[in-house]
Structures are given as structure tokens and as C-alpha cells.
């Protein structure tokens, strides 16, 4: 199934940049999200940067993404420098592992 077959399922506000701007003005919005930008670019078969420039030309601005917060719990070790989400096995140690090219290797 090609992309053209999916075009029948597009919401009316994503049919064109002008339709999306009218949708935002009806909701009294001055911003759009990254998800909406991607959906509009896909529906209009245009690159995201071109769609973004068009929307900003109408006075809309792109919302900033909020960073995902990771909160420490009571069961989390206070010394989790070398394990857990976002850690890398190649960090830490005396340093000779990185110099010799053995960082992150098992054994």
C-alpha cells in the first residue's frame, strides 16, 4: 500500500498549511507541536522545514519540547554512576580500557 492510500484518512486540518492555520486560529492558538508539524508535513508531502517556515510566516511558533525527567526513587542506589538509564559501560574505570580499545567489551 503506498502513501497515497493513506491520504483518505487525513483530518481536514492537515490537508494544507492554510487549513492548519485556520484550525489554530479557530482554537485561538499561537503555537504548534512537533507532532502536528510532522503530521502536516506527511499529509502535504512537504519537508518539515518548509512547513515550519510557512507556519512561522503566518505568525505561529513551534512549541519547545520539555525534557523528560528521571526522578530517583528510594530504592535507587546513590552510587549509580556506571549503571542505570543513560549510562554507558565505556565510562568509568582507570582509563586504560578506553585507551586499549577494550571499553564496553565483555570478558
Buried (B, 14 or more C-beta within 10 A) or exposed (E): EEEEEEBEEBEEBBBBBEBBBBBBEEEEEEEBEEEBBEBBBBBBEBEEEEBBEBBEEEEBEBBEEEEEEEEEEEEEEEEEEEEEEEEEEEEBEEEEBBEEEEBEEEE
